[in-house]
Amino acid sequence: MSSHFTARAAALLALTLTLLLAVSEASRMAKLHRIAIHRSPNFERSQKAVAAERDLVQRKYSQNLSQKANGYPVEPLSNFDNYQYYGNISIGTPPQYFMVQFDTGSSNLWIPSVNCTSAGCYDHQTYNQTASSTYQANGTYFSITYGTGSVSGYLAVDSVSVGGLTVANQKFGQVYTEVGTNFVDALFDGILGMGFPALAADGVVPLFQNMISQSLVANSVFSFYLRDNGSTVNYGGELILGGSDPSLYSGGLTYVPVSQPAYWEFITNSIKIGSTIISKGDAAIADTGTSLIIAPQAEFTAIAAIFSADSSGVFYCTSTKSMPDLVITIQGVDFRISASYYVEQSGSACQLLIQSINQEFWILGDVFLGLFYTEFDVGNQRLGFAPVNAADSVKQMGLWKVLALVMAWGLWRLGN
């Protein structure tokens, strides 16, 4: 057998294997359903905004799962200054479109009804049940407490579409009345909860669980990419239904089991500021509906002492460059957050984006999730974390696959 033939055969084999791999990867990626996520264009970090965000999180987590307001979980609404991620869904036939906050810290879907007469409803898209041929009445009353007021209404059943997937017979809340002003300036119309069923009220099956039972997704997994990291992408990221996109993160995912399948809660190995251990074995919750990192009170006090910060996390500073990293260790892997992400500087004043609401667990909002791609594996009840790709990457085919094709073609040419 000649060396020319051997080289040609090897090149042909390399090209064939690379093409098969590329086709397989393209097929897998085609099964992913992507929803563009937007973020507030008006958002500015300030001491006032941080305090408002902290208070919103406190109201959200202020009640035990067994203590819900009128049978419905507490869920705050944010005004336009708060940093929230939201995207598009449709309800009914023909479709009626809404912007909703995708929230892994709750499990119910609700939007305002066309019958709502409150001021906030006028500036948002409202659901008209009489205009949908797939609407089904339910009539169960609900009330959601938030901020200084509440929203209330009735449950309904209709088809709900997200990312090209249509869930039949989804139960959701229609808001008829609002008390308070927070909803007026919210950039989204409602909230789509993506927590576990144990967190849902009135026995409502969450939307993603219905996607699984109706065989709409190839895998019982969804994932969030919450930062464009300086790329040319002009939106806040993506929610991916049915799996994960490895081109959006670096290395492999670090998996950790969910400790209590209600919130997306898991156990950390340790949390440090630099080399100073703040906690060991604390529970943490991955919450896309929260912007800040929330620490238990004792841990927040220890962190504040390192920076000589006051009870609101404010301290004098000249630069964040010399400040230590926040290091969250999960399954033996260190996830580092530089001070430029967990400290907001304005002149000589610095504000910790780590706050406390006097809870016994940590809440990891976008200060963490914006740096680490997060896979929410419903079927295996686990979370996967990996650093987001600094470059926005080639989404449908990794750069290495493109290079492999070029190399294989080069070998083929040499063999000929």
C-alpha positions as CSV (number, residue, x, y, z in Angstrom):
1,M,0.0,0.0,0.0
2,S,1.6,3.3,-1.0
3,S,2.2,6.2,1.4
4,H,0.1,8.4,-0.9
5,F,-2.9,6.0,-0.7
6,T,-2.5,5.8,3.1
7,A,-2.4,9.6,3.5
8,R,-5.4,9.9,1.3
9,A,-7.3,7.3,3.2
10,A,-6.4,8.9,6.5
11,A,-7.5,12.3,5.2
12,L,-10.8,10.8,3.9
13,L,-11.4,9.1,7.3
14,A,-10.7,12.4,9.2
15,L,-12.9,14.4,6.9
16,T,-15.8,11.8,7.2
17,L,-15.5,11.6,11.0
18,T,-15.4,15.4,11.3
19,L,-18.4,15.8,9.0
20,L,-20.4,13.2,10.9
21,L,-19.5,15.0,14.2
22,A,-20.6,18.3,12.7
23,V,-23.9,16.8,11.5
24,S,-24.5,15.2,14.8
25,E,-23.8,18.5,16.6
26,A,-26.0,20.4,14.2
27,S,-28.8,17.9,14.8
28,R,-28.5,18.2,18.6
29,M,-28.4,22.0,18.4
30,A,-31.5,22.0,16.2
31,K,-33.4,20.4,19.1
32,L,-32.7,23.4,21.3
33,H,-35.3,26.1,21.5
34,R,-34.0,29.6,22.1
35,I,-35.7,32.6,23.6
36,A,-33.9,36.0,23.5
37,I,-33.8,37.6,26.9
38,H,-33.9,41.4,27.3
39,R,-32.7,43.6,30.1
40,S,-33.8,47.0,31.2
41,P,-32.1,49.8,29.2
42,N,-32.8,52.2,32.0
43,F,-31.0,50.3,34.7
44,E,-28.4,52.1,36.8
45,R,-26.8,50.7,40.0
46,S,-27.1,53.1,42.9
47,Q,-27.4,52.8,46.7
48,K,-31.1,53.5,46.3
49,A,-31.5,50.8,43.6
50,V,-29.5,48.2,45.6
51,A,-31.7,48.9,48.7
52,A,-34.9,48.6,46.5
53,E,-33.6,45.3,45.1
54,R,-32.8,44.0,48.5
55,D,-36.2,44.9,49.8
56,L,-37.9,43.1,46.8
57,V,-35.9,40.0,47.5
58,Q,-36.8,40.1,51.2
59,R,-40.5,40.2,50.3
60,K,-40.1,37.4,47.9
61,Y,-38.5,35.1,50.4
62,S,-40.2,36.4,53.6
63,Q,-42.7,33.5,53.9
64,N,-42.3,29.8,54.2
65,L,-43.5,27.6,51.4
66,S,-46.5,26.5,53.6
67,Q,-47.4,30.2,54.4
68,K,-48.6,31.7,51.1
69,A,-50.7,34.8,50.7
70,N,-54.3,33.5,50.2
71,G,-52.9,30.3,48.8
72,Y,-50.5,32.0,46.4
73,P,-46.8,32.6,46.7
74,V,-45.4,36.1,47.4
75,E,-43.8,37.4,44.2
76,P,-42.6,41.1,44.0
77,L,-42.9,43.2,41.0
78,S,-40.0,45.4,40.1
79,N,-40.0,49.0,38.7
80,F,-38.0,50.0,35.7
81,D,-34.9,50.8,37.7
82,N,-34.4,47.2,38.7
83,Y,-32.2,44.8,36.7
84,Q,-34.5,42.1,35.5
85,Y,-34.4,39.7,32.5
86,Y,-37.5,39.2,30.5
87,G,-38.6,37.7,27.2
88,N,-41.5,37.0,24.8
89,I,-44.3,34.4,25.1
90,S,-47.8,34.1,23.6
91,I,-51.0,32.8,25.1
92,G,-54.2,31.7,23.3
93,T,-55.4,31.1,19.7
94,P,-54.7,33.3,17.8
95,P,-51.6,34.2,19.9
96,Q,-51.6,37.1,22.2
97,Y,-48.1,38.3,23.0
98,F,-46.6,39.2,26.4
99,M,-43.2,40.0,27.9
100,V,-42.6,38.0,31.0
101,Q,-39.8,37.7,33.6
102,F,-38.4,34.2,33.5
103,D,-38.0,33.5,37.2
104,T,-36.4,30.3,38.7
105,G,-37.4,31.6,42.1
106,S,-41.1,30.9,41.6
107,S,-43.3,28.4,39.8
108,N,-46.5,30.1,38.6
109,L,-47.3,31.9,35.3
110,W,-49.5,35.0,35.5
111,I,-50.3,38.0,33.3
112,P,-52.8,40.9,33.5
113,S,-56.3,40.4,32.2
114,V,-58.1,42.7,29.7
115,N,-60.7,43.1,32.5
116,C,-58.1,44.7,34.8
117,T,-59.0,48.3,35.5
118,S,-56.0,49.3,37.6
119,A,-53.6,51.9,36.3
120,G,-50.7,49.5,35.7
121,C,-52.6,47.4,33.3
122,Y,-53.1,50.2,30.9
123,D,-49.4,50.3,30.1
124,H,-49.1,46.5,29.6
125,Q,-50.3,43.8,27.2
126,T,-53.4,42.2,28.6
127,Y,-55.0,38.8,28.0
128,N,-58.4,38.7,26.4
129,Q,-60.0,35.3,27.1
130,T,-62.9,36.0,24.8
131,A,-60.5,36.4,21.8
132,S,-59.0,32.9,22.3
133,S,-60.6,29.8,20.9
134,T,-58.5,27.6,23.2
135,Y,-59.4,29.4,26.4
136,Q,-61.0,27.3,29.2
137,A,-62.5,28.8,32.4
138,N,-61.2,27.7,35.8
139,G,-62.4,30.4,38.1
140,T,-60.1,29.7,41.1
141,Y,-59.4,33.0,42.9
142,F,-55.8,34.0,43.7
143,S,-54.0,36.9,45.3
144,I,-50.3,37.8,45.0
145,T,-48.8,40.0,47.7
146,Y,-45.9,42.3,46.6
147,G,-44.2,45.5,47.7
148,T,-46.8,47.8,49.2
149,G,-49.7,46.2,47.5
150,S,-51.1,43.1,45.8
151,V,-52.5,41.8,42.6
152,S,-55.5,39.4,42.4
153,G,-57.6,37.6,39.8
154,Y,-58.6,34.2,38.6
155,L,-56.9,31.1,37.2
156,A,-57.5,30.3,33.5
157,V,-56.5,27.5,31.1
158,D,-55.2,28.1,27.6
159,S,-52.3,27.2,25.2
160,V,-49.0,28.9,26.0
161,S,-46.2,29.2,23.4
162,V,-42.5,29.8,24.3
163,G,-39.6,29.5,21.9
164,G,-41.7,27.8,19.2
165,L,-43.1,25.2,21.7
166,T,-46.8,25.3,22.5
167,V,-48.1,23.8,25.7
168,A,-51.7,22.8,25.6
169,N,-54.0,23.4,28.6
170,Q,-51.6,25.4,30.7
171,K,-53.1,26.8,33.9
172,F,-52.1,30.4,34.7
173,G,-53.3,33.5,36.6
174,Q,-55.2,36.4,35.1
175,V,-54.7,39.6,37.1
176,Y,-57.9,41.6,37.5
177,T,-56.9,44.1,40.2
178,E,-53.7,45.8,41.3
179,V,-53.1,47.7,44.5
180,G,-49.9,49.7,44.6
181,T,-47.7,51.4,42.0
182,N,-44.8,49.0,41.3
183,F,-46.4,47.4,38.3
184,V,-46.9,50.7,36.5
185,D,-43.3,51.0,35.4
186,A,-42.3,47.4,35.1
187,L,-40.9,46.6,31.6
188,F,-42.5,43.1,31.6
189,D,-46.2,42.2,31.7
190,G,-46.1,39.2,34.0
191,I,-44.0,36.5,35.5
192,L,-43.2,32.9,34.3
193,G,-42.0,30.8,37.2
194,M,-39.5,28.0,36.4
195,G,-39.1,26.5,39.9
196,F,-40.3,23.1,41.0
197,P,-44.0,22.1,41.4
198,A,-43.6,22.2,45.2
199,L,-43.3,26.0,44.9
200,A,-46.5,26.4,42.8
201,A,-49.8,27.4,44.3
202,D,-53.2,25.7,43.8
203,G,-51.7,22.5,42.4
204,V,-50.8,24.3,39.2
205,V,-48.3,22.3,37.1
206,P,-45.4,24.7,36.1
207,L,-45.0,25.4,32.3
208,F,-41.8,23.5,31.9
209,Q,-43.1,20.4,33.6
210,N,-45.9,20.4,31.1
211,M,-43.4,20.8,28.3
212,I,-41.8,17.6,29.6
213,S,-45.1,15.6,30.0
214,Q,-46.3,16.7,26.6
215,S,-42.9,15.6,25.0
216,L,-42.1,19.0,23.6
217,V,-38.5,19.0,24.7
218,A,-35.8,16.5,23.8
219,N,-34.4,16.7,27.3
220,S,-35.9,17.8,30.6
221,V,-33.3,20.6,30.8
222,F,-33.4,24.4,30.4
223,S,-30.5,26.7,30.7
224,F,-29.7,30.4,31.0
225,Y,-27.1,32.6,29.4
226,L,-27.4,36.0,31.0
227,R,-24.6,38.2,29.8
228,D,-23.3,39.2,26.4
229,N,-19.8,39.7,27.8
230,G,-18.9,42.6,25.5
231,S,-19.9,40.8,22.3
232,T,-21.9,42.3,19.5
233,V,-25.0,40.6,20.8
234,N,-27.3,43.4,21.8
235,Y,-29.7,41.6,24.1
236,G,-29.4,40.3,27.7
237,G,-28.8,36.7,26.8
238,E,-30.8,33.5,26.1
239,L,-33.1,31.1,27.8
240,I,-32.6,27.7,26.1
241,L,-35.3,25.0,26.4
242,G,-34.4,21.3,26.0
243,G,-30.7,21.4,26.7
244,S,-27.5,23.5,26.8
245,D,-25.3,25.2,24.3
246,P,-21.6,24.3,25.0
247,S,-20.4,27.2,22.7
248,L,-21.7,29.6,25.3
249,Y,-19.5,28.4,28.1
250,S,-15.9,27.4,28.7
251,G,-14.9,23.9,29.8
252,G,-17.4,21.4,31.2
253,L,-20.4,22.0,33.5
254,T,-19.9,21.3,37.2
255,Y,-23.0,19.5,38.4
256,V,-24.4,19.7,41.9
257,P,-27.6,18.0,43.1
258,V,-30.7,20.0,44.1
259,S,-31.0,19.6,47.9
260,Q,-34.7,20.6,48.1
261,P,-36.7,20.5,44.8
262,A,-38.8,23.6,45.4
263,Y,-36.4,26.4,44.8
264,W,-33.3,25.5,42.8
265,E,-31.4,25.0,46.0
266,F,-28.0,23.3,46.4
267,I,-25.2,23.0,49.0
268,T,-21.9,24.9,48.6
269,N,-18.6,23.6,49.8
270,S,-17.5,27.0,51.0
271,I,-17.7,30.7,50.3
272,K,-14.7,33.0,50.7
273,I,-13.6,36.6,50.3
274,G,-10.0,36.1,49.0
275,S,-8.6,33.6,51.5
276,T,-11.0,34.4,54.3
277,I,-13.6,31.7,54.8
278,I,-17.1,33.2,55.2
279,S,-19.1,30.0,55.3
280,K,-18.8,26.2,54.9
281,G,-21.7,23.9,53.7
282,D,-24.2,26.7,53.3
283,A,-27.3,26.2,51.1
284,A,-27.7,28.5,48.1
285,I,-30.5,29.1,45.6
286,A,-30.0,30.0,41.9
287,D,-32.6,32.6,41.2
288,T,-32.8,34.4,37.8
289,G,-35.5,36.7,39.3
290,T,-32.9,38.3,41.6
291,S,-30.1,40.7,40.7
292,L,-28.0,40.7,43.8
293,I,-26.2,38.0,45.8
294,I,-28.0,37.7,49.1
295,A,-26.1,36.3,52.2
296,P,-27.3,35.1,55.6
297,Q,-27.0,37.9,58.2
298,A,-24.0,36.6,60.0
299,E,-22.1,36.0,56.7
300,F,-23.0,39.5,55.5
301,T,-21.7,41.0,58.7
302,A,-18.4,39.1,58.3
303,I,-18.1,40.4,54.7
304,A,-19.0,43.9,55.6
305,A,-16.3,43.9,58.3
306,I,-13.6,43.0,55.7
307,F,-14.4,46.2,53.8
308,S,-15.4,48.3,56.9
309,A,-18.8,48.7,55.3
310,D,-21.9,49.9,57.0
311,S,-25.1,47.9,57.5
312,S,-26.1,48.7,53.9
313,G,-22.8,47.5,52.5
314,V,-21.5,51.0,51.7
315,F,-17.8,51.9,52.3
316,Y,-15.1,54.3,51.2
317,C,-12.9,53.1,48.4
318,T,-10.4,54.3,45.7
319,S,-10.5,51.3,43.3
320,T,-11.9,47.8,43.1
321,K,-8.7,46.4,41.5
322,S,-7.0,45.6,44.7
323,M,-10.0,44.0,46.3
324,P,-10.1,40.2,46.7
325,D,-12.3,37.8,44.7
326,L,-15.5,36.3,46.0
327,V,-14.9,32.6,45.7
328,I,-17.9,30.2,45.7
329,T,-16.7,26.5,45.8
330,I,-19.2,24.0,44.4
331,Q,-18.4,20.3,44.1
332,G,-14.8,21.1,44.7
333,V,-14.6,23.7,41.9
334,D,-13.9,27.4,42.6
335,F,-16.2,29.9,40.9
336,R,-14.5,33.3,41.2
337,I,-16.2,36.7,41.0
338,S,-13.9,39.7,40.8
339,A,-14.7,42.7,43.0
340,S,-15.6,44.7,39.9
341,Y,-18.7,42.5,39.7
342,Y,-19.7,42.3,43.4
343,V,-18.8,45.9,44.3
344,E,-20.3,49.0,42.6
345,Q,-18.1,52.1,42.7
346,S,-19.3,55.6,42.4
347,G,-16.6,58.1,43.0
348,S,-15.1,57.4,46.4
349,A,-18.2,55.4,47.6
350,C,-18.4,51.7,47.1
351,Q,-21.5,49.5,47.5
352,L,-21.5,45.8,48.1
353,L,-23.8,44.0,45.7
354,I,-23.9,41.3,48.4
355,Q,-26.7,42.1,50.8
356,S,-28.7,40.3,53.5
357,I,-32.4,39.7,54.2
358,N,-31.9,37.7,57.4
359,Q,-32.3,34.3,55.7
360,E,-30.4,31.1,56.5
361,F,-29.4,30.5,52.8
362,W,-27.6,32.4,50.0
363,I,-29.5,33.6,46.9
364,L,-27.3,33.8,43.8
365,G,-28.8,36.3,41.4
366,D,-27.3,37.7,38.2
367,V,-24.1,39.0,40.0
368,F,-23.3,35.2,39.9
369,L,-25.5,33.9,37.1
370,G,-24.3,36.6,34.7
371,L,-20.8,35.2,34.9
372,F,-21.6,31.5,34.9
373,Y,-23.8,29.7,32.4
374,T,-26.4,27.7,34.3
375,E,-28.1,24.5,33.3
376,F,-31.3,23.6,35.2
377,D,-31.7,19.8,34.9
378,V,-35.3,19.0,36.0
379,G,-35.1,15.3,35.2
380,N,-32.0,14.7,37.3
381,Q,-32.8,17.4,39.8
382,R,-29.4,19.0,39.5
383,L,-27.7,22.3,38.5
384,G,-24.7,22.7,36.2
385,F,-22.4,25.7,36.2
386,A,-19.6,26.8,33.9
387,P,-17.9,30.2,33.1
388,V,-19.6,32.0,30.2
389,N,-17.6,32.2,27.1
390,A,-15.8,35.6,27.0
391,A,-16.3,35.8,23.2
392,D,-19.8,35.3,22.0
393,S,-18.6,32.2,20.1
394,V,-19.8,30.5,17.0
395,K,-23.2,29.2,18.2
396,Q,-24.2,26.5,15.8
397,M,-20.7,25.0,15.5
398,G,-17.8,25.4,17.8
399,L,-14.6,27.1,16.4
400,W,-12.7,23.9,16.9
401,K,-15.1,22.0,14.6
402,V,-14.5,24.6,11.9
403,L,-10.8,24.3,12.3
404,A,-11.1,20.5,12.2
405,L,-12.9,20.7,8.9
406,V,-10.2,23.0,7.5
407,M,-7.5,20.7,8.7
408,A,-9.2,17.6,7.3
409,W,-9.7,19.3,3.9
410,G,-6.0,20.3,4.0
411,L,-5.0,16.7,4.6
412,W,-7.2,15.6,1.8
413,R,-5.6,18.0,-0.6
414,L,-2.1,16.8,0.5
415,G,-3.1,13.2,-0.1
416,N,-4.1,14.1,-3.6
